[in-house]
């Protein structure tokens, strides 16, 4: 199996679509419909994280999860790409230390290109 992508989004349809697309691209995909802690990220060991900002039913937002990941020394090298419809995604990506961001709705090809910029 190829590089591992962790996709965190509360929308099951997006999780399904991204799982299919990235598996076809040769990536191993782990999906979570709720947020994760830095310790869970350590256990999963992803090569890249795609992270929505709004995660219904989880105590932290995606940018808070991103900031937590980026504070952990052994996780700082994992690229985090925020993928969200939030209007202030640019500012939130900058403030949490995300490596990049993409606004929803997004073109699948642009998302695949973005991922491949970080892990190929």
C-alpha positions as CSV (number, residue, x, y, z in Angstrom):
1,X,0.0,0.0,0.0
2,X,1.1,3.6,-0.6
3,X,1.4,6.6,1.6
4,X,-1.3,7.0,4.3
5,X,-3.8,9.8,4.3
6,X,-6.0,10.6,7.3
7,X,-9.2,12.3,6.3
8,X,-11.2,13.9,9.1
9,X,-14.7,15.2,8.1
10,X,-18.1,14.9,9.7
11,X,-19.7,14.4,6.2
12,X,-19.9,10.7,5.4
13,X,-20.4,11.4,1.7
14,X,-17.2,13.4,1.5
15,X,-15.4,10.6,3.4
16,X,-16.6,8.0,1.0
17,X,-15.8,10.0,-2.1
18,X,-12.3,10.9,-0.9
19,X,-11.6,7.4,0.2
20,X,-12.4,6.1,-3.3
21,X,-10.5,8.8,-5.1
22,X,-7.3,8.5,-3.0
23,X,-7.4,4.7,-3.0
24,X,-7.6,4.8,-6.8
25,X,-4.5,7.1,-6.7
26,X,-2.6,4.4,-4.7
27,X,-2.9,5.9,-1.2
28,X,-4.0,4.1,1.9
29,X,-6.9,6.1,3.4
30,X,-8.1,6.2,7.0
31,X,-11.3,8.1,7.5
32,X,-12.7,9.6,10.7
33,X,-16.1,11.2,11.0
34,X,-15.2,12.8,14.3
35,X,-12.1,14.7,15.5
36,X,-8.9,13.0,16.7
37,X,-6.4,13.8,19.4
38,X,-2.6,14.1,18.8
39,X,-2.2,10.7,20.5
40,X,-4.6,9.1,18.0
41,X,-2.6,10.7,15.1
42,X,0.6,9.2,16.6
43,X,-1.1,5.7,16.5
44,X,-2.5,6.1,13.0
45,X,0.8,7.4,11.6
46,X,-0.4,9.3,8.6
47,X,1.8,10.8,5.9
48,X,-0.8,13.6,5.4
49,X,-4.0,14.8,7.1
50,X,-7.0,16.3,5.3
51,X,-9.0,18.1,8.0
52,X,-12.3,19.9,7.9
53,X,-12.7,22.9,10.2
54,X,-16.3,22.2,11.3
55,X,-16.7,18.8,12.9
56,X,-20.1,18.4,14.4
57,X,-20.2,16.5,17.6
58,X,-16.5,16.9,18.5
59,X,-15.3,19.3,21.3
60,X,-12.6,20.9,19.1
61,X,-12.7,22.5,15.7
62,X,-10.4,21.3,12.9
63,X,-8.1,24.3,13.3
64,X,-7.8,23.5,17.1
65,X,-6.9,19.9,16.2
66,X,-4.4,21.2,13.7
67,X,-2.8,23.4,16.3
68,X,-2.6,20.5,18.8
69,X,-0.9,18.3,16.1
70,X,1.6,21.0,15.2
71,X,2.5,21.5,18.9
72,X,3.6,17.9,19.2
73,X,7.3,17.6,18.2
74,X,7.0,14.2,16.6
75,X,4.0,15.2,14.5
76,X,5.2,18.6,13.2
77,X,6.5,17.2,9.9
78,X,3.1,15.7,9.0
79,X,1.4,18.0,6.4
80,X,-2.0,19.2,7.4
81,X,-4.4,20.5,4.7
82,X,-7.5,22.2,5.9
83,X,-10.5,21.6,3.6
84,X,-13.5,23.6,4.6
85,X,-16.3,25.9,3.4
86,X,-15.5,28.4,6.3
87,X,-15.1,31.9,4.8
88,X,-12.0,32.6,6.9
89,X,-10.2,29.4,6.0
90,X,-7.1,31.3,5.0
91,X,-6.7,33.0,8.3
92,X,-7.5,29.9,10.3
93,X,-5.0,27.8,8.3
94,X,-2.3,30.4,9.0
95,X,-3.1,30.7,12.7
96,X,-3.1,26.9,13.4
97,X,0.0,26.1,11.4
98,X,-1.6,24.2,8.6
99,X,0.6,23.5,5.6
100,X,-2.1,24.4,3.1
101,X,-5.9,24.7,2.7
102,X,-8.6,24.2,0.0
103,X,-12.0,25.8,0.1
104,X,-15.2,23.7,-0.3
105,X,-16.6,23.1,-2.8
106,X,-13.4,21.9,-4.4
107,X,-12.4,20.3,-7.6
108,X,-11.3,16.8,-7.0
109,X,-8.3,17.2,-9.4
110,X,-7.1,20.3,-7.4
111,X,-7.3,18.3,-4.1
112,X,-5.4,15.4,-5.6
113,X,-2.7,17.8,-6.9
114,X,-2.5,19.5,-3.5
115,X,-2.0,16.1,-1.7
116,X,0.6,15.1,-4.2
117,X,2.5,18.3,-3.6
118,X,3.2,17.1,-0.1
119,X,3.4,13.3,-0.5
120,X,4.4,11.4,-3.6
